[in-house]
Amino acid sequence: MVDAIHDTVGGRNRVLIANTSGSMNSYNFGTGSPTWLAPLSLGGQPTASPLTVAGGGGSVNILAPVAAGGACAGHCVALLHETTVRTTPSFRCRMVASATVAGRPTAGANFSGYVFFGDSSGTLYAYNMSSGCASLTSASVGNGSRVVGAPLVFDGGGGGSGADEVFVLVTSSSGTNLQHWRYTEVCNNGNGEGDGNCENGNQRRPTLTRVGSVSLNGGNAVGYSTSATALPLTLAVATGSGRLDLARISTSFNMSTPNGGSITLPNGTVAARAPYWCACPGPDLIGVGGTNGALYLFNTTNLSLAYRYDGQADGSPAINTTPMADAAGDWYFGANDGYVYDVEIPVIGTQTPPIQLFKAARFGPGGAISSSPVVAACSSPARPVDVCMFFGSSPAGSFFARIGATRIADLRACLSSANGSTCTGIPRLWALAQVGPAGVYVQGWSYYSP
């Protein structure tokens, strides 16, 4: 259930993949070959995706949430240091948590060297990874609640007397909310002065203060995706109660919920993993995989359903992964039948939404796919349009696939001289073609009247 990451920090271009035995590997993103001399031992089973932070001299710090005993006291974030691309990282220290850290940590913005993360007990933590994993402070986000996903951290400005603005998604069976916290370091000099400038040997006091909260619909949130990495941005939040909600954060750190930004997922769908926000060719789309085996793609303006893939041709295997799209707008997801699916938007004439996606390919080793596919361009001078994908199978291990320039195209059209928004009652043409450097091959076609 722990996703790999595509890591490009410090000039790297690799994927980091961990397994349930507590071993992490690094693979070149374009070739699938290992980059470390030996696998890395995390000291415990991974519980969330790692964070990578650039260090000095080309080094990289890796922060990996794990479940382990000993000094970890059950749950922690392990800090590991990688000096060069080829050198297996070495263990530095641990940041202890009270319960499972199920979301990726996030680095401080104004406070360099700091890190923020939450756990399933509903505690938000601030640590100093530059000072031996020193604990700074922590705060409760609410009784009976848990933190979902990685905190969003933005620079509040002001240096040592300034702030980090921290946003966390908080959920329980009874509801979900987006909370805004502010991390500051105030020096109380004993004369009523509170600032970040500590005179006469006084120490700064790390503080997490809740600034505000906005309520969303549905309980047991499973994750979120964002429209951007910088403000302003919008979050798409999926819940285990079958909801999809939008929440916005402005450049002034204000939160809001847009009109029409909350729907019940179609056909009783329940999401098990976070949605994916695609900056697709044309309008942005939000992809949600359902435990009913369907993939739904929604418009980002009003959450109207634009495309769907029902999975019925393959028995509708449950989707327990986050779907992902490549730069061309083709979608990939792993399913419980042991396959990764490549589904695509047909090249069409006028059609009535929601438009049915078509299956271009499926491939896999068997065993449920519970680790979400990681997809990105991996072009080279000889193969300028290739896409590479990594995915994990339980219990078959980790896999690398290179997707070349040859693709399947599904073409549909209405035969009418009249303008219109639907094809109702109009004769149609359909063709399935293979398109690639070697040419175009028609695999099937039909003319039919509905």
ABEGO torsion letter per residue (X at the ends): XBBBBBBABGGBBBBBBBBAAGBBBBBBAAAGBBABABBBBAGEBBABBBBBBBBBGGBBBBBBBBBBBEAAGGBBBBBBBBABAABBBBBABBBBBABBBABBBBBBAABBGBBBBBBAAGBBBBBBAABGGBBABBBBAEBGBBBBEBBBBBBAEGEAABBBBBBBBBBBAAEBBBBBBBBBBBBBAGAGBBBABBBGGBBBBBBBBBABBBBBBEBGBAEBBBABABOBBBBBBBBAAGBBBBBBBBAAGBBBBBBGABBBBBGGBBBABBBBBBBBBEBBBBBBBBAAGBBBBBBAAAGBBABBBAGAAAGGBBBABBBBBBAAGBBBBBBAAGBBBBBBBBBBBBBBOBBBBBBABBBEAEEBBABBBBBBBBBBAABAABBBBBBBBOAAEBBBBBBBABBBBBBBBBBBABBBABABGBBBBBBBBBBBAAEBBBABBBBBBX
